[in-house]
Amino acid sequence: MSQNNPDKDDQTSSNKKTISLPLSRVRLIMKSSPDVSSINQDALFLTTKATELFVQHLALSSFNNGSGKETNSLSYSDLANTAEENETFHFLTDILPKKILARDYLKSLEQMQEEDADF
C-alpha cells in the first residue's frame, strides 16, 4: 500500500500541472451548491479541466468570429456576440448581454411604455 502512494502523489502533481484554474476556488464553487456534500478529487479535477476547456472554446470562438483577429485582442462585445449568435453558447446571453448605451435603453423603454398606453 505504501508503494501506491508515491505513484498516486506523482499522478496528482502531474494532473495539477495540466490545469490552470485553482482547485480550491472550483471546490468552493462546487460546495456552494446545497446538493453537494463531499467532492471526490477526481471529480474536482475533471470539473476543473472541463471548465478550462469550455472557457478556451468560448474564447477561441469569440476571437475567430469577432473583431479580435484584426487587433489581436478579445473584447466583451466579441463574447456577447458569440453568446447571442452561436446556439452552443446561447445559454450565456443572460450572463453576457450586449452592452447598450443608457440613452438607447431609455428610448426603448419609452417606446415600450407608449405601446402599452395604446392598448
C-alpha positions as CSV (number, residue, x, y, z in Angstrom):
1,M,0.0,0.0,0.0
2,S,2.9,2.4,0.7
3,Q,4.2,1.6,-2.8
4,N,1.0,3.1,-4.3
5,N,1.2,6.4,-2.5
6,P,4.3,7.7,-4.4
7,D,2.7,6.8,-7.7
8,K,-0.5,8.5,-6.7
9,D,1.3,11.6,-5.5
10,D,3.2,11.7,-8.8
11,Q,0.0,11.4,-10.7
12,T,-1.7,14.1,-8.6
13,S,1.1,16.5,-9.1
14,S,1.2,15.9,-12.9
15,N,-2.6,16.4,-13.0
16,K,-2.2,19.7,-11.2
17,K,0.3,20.8,-13.8
18,T,-2.2,20.3,-16.6
19,I,-4.8,22.7,-15.3
20,S,-4.6,26.5,-14.8
21,L,-7.7,27.2,-12.6
22,P,-7.1,26.9,-8.9
23,L,-8.7,23.8,-7.5
24,S,-9.5,25.4,-4.2
25,R,-11.7,28.0,-6.0
26,V,-13.5,25.4,-8.0
27,R,-14.1,23.3,-4.9
28,L,-15.5,26.4,-3.1
29,I,-17.9,27.0,-6.0
30,M,-18.9,23.3,-6.1
31,K,-19.5,23.3,-2.3
32,S,-21.7,26.4,-2.6
33,S,-24.4,24.1,-4.1
34,P,-26.7,22.7,-1.4
35,D,-26.9,19.4,-3.2
36,V,-23.1,18.7,-2.8
37,S,-21.9,17.3,0.5
38,S,-18.5,16.0,-0.5
39,I,-16.3,16.2,-3.5
40,N,-14.1,13.5,-4.9
41,Q,-10.6,14.6,-6.0
42,D,-11.2,13.0,-9.5
43,A,-14.5,14.8,-9.8
44,L,-12.9,18.1,-8.8
45,F,-10.1,17.6,-11.3
46,L,-12.4,16.7,-14.2
47,T,-14.8,19.6,-13.4
48,T,-11.8,22.0,-13.4
49,K,-10.4,20.6,-16.6
50,A,-13.9,20.7,-18.3
51,T,-14.3,24.3,-17.2
52,E,-11.0,25.3,-18.7
53,L,-11.8,23.6,-22.0
54,F,-15.2,25.3,-22.1
55,V,-13.6,28.7,-21.4
56,Q,-11.0,28.1,-24.1
57,H,-13.6,27.1,-26.6
58,L,-15.7,30.2,-25.9
59,A,-12.6,32.4,-26.2
60,L,-11.5,30.9,-29.4
61,S,-14.9,31.0,-31.0
62,S,-15.3,34.6,-29.9
63,F,-11.9,35.5,-31.2
64,N,-12.4,33.9,-34.6
65,N,-15.9,35.3,-35.1
66,G,-15.2,38.8,-33.6
67,S,-13.0,41.7,-34.3
68,G,-10.1,40.2,-32.4
69,K,-8.2,39.0,-35.4
70,E,-7.6,42.5,-36.6
71,T,-6.5,43.9,-33.2
72,N,-5.2,40.6,-31.8
73,S,-7.4,41.0,-28.7
74,L,-10.7,39.7,-27.3
75,S,-13.3,42.1,-26.1
76,Y,-16.5,41.8,-24.1
77,S,-18.6,42.6,-27.2
78,D,-17.0,39.7,-29.0
79,L,-18.0,37.4,-26.2
80,A,-21.5,38.8,-26.1
81,N,-22.0,38.5,-29.8
82,T,-20.8,34.9,-29.7
83,A,-23.2,34.1,-26.9
84,E,-26.1,35.6,-28.8
85,E,-25.3,34.3,-32.3
86,N,-23.9,30.8,-31.6
87,E,-26.5,28.3,-30.4
88,T,-24.0,26.4,-28.4
89,F,-23.4,29.4,-26.2
90,H,-26.9,30.8,-26.3
91,F,-27.5,29.9,-22.6
92,L,-24.9,32.6,-21.7
93,T,-27.0,35.5,-23.1
94,D,-28.3,36.4,-19.7
95,I,-24.7,36.4,-18.3
96,L,-23.1,38.2,-21.3
97,P,-25.7,40.6,-22.5
98,K,-24.8,43.0,-25.3
99,K,-23.9,46.4,-23.9
100,I,-26.3,49.3,-24.8
101,L,-26.0,53.0,-24.1
102,A,-28.2,54.4,-21.4
103,R,-29.9,56.8,-23.9
104,D,-30.7,53.9,-26.2
105,Y,-32.2,51.9,-23.3
106,L,-34.3,54.9,-22.2
107,K,-35.6,55.3,-25.8
108,S,-36.6,51.7,-26.0
109,L,-38.2,52.0,-22.5
110,E,-40.3,55.0,-23.7
111,Q,-41.4,53.1,-26.8
112,M,-42.5,50.2,-24.7
113,Q,-44.5,52.4,-22.4
114,E,-46.1,54.2,-25.4
115,E,-47.1,50.8,-26.9
116,D,-48.6,49.8,-23.5
117,A,-50.5,53.1,-23.3
118,D,-52.0,52.4,-26.8
119,F,-53.7,49.3,-25.5
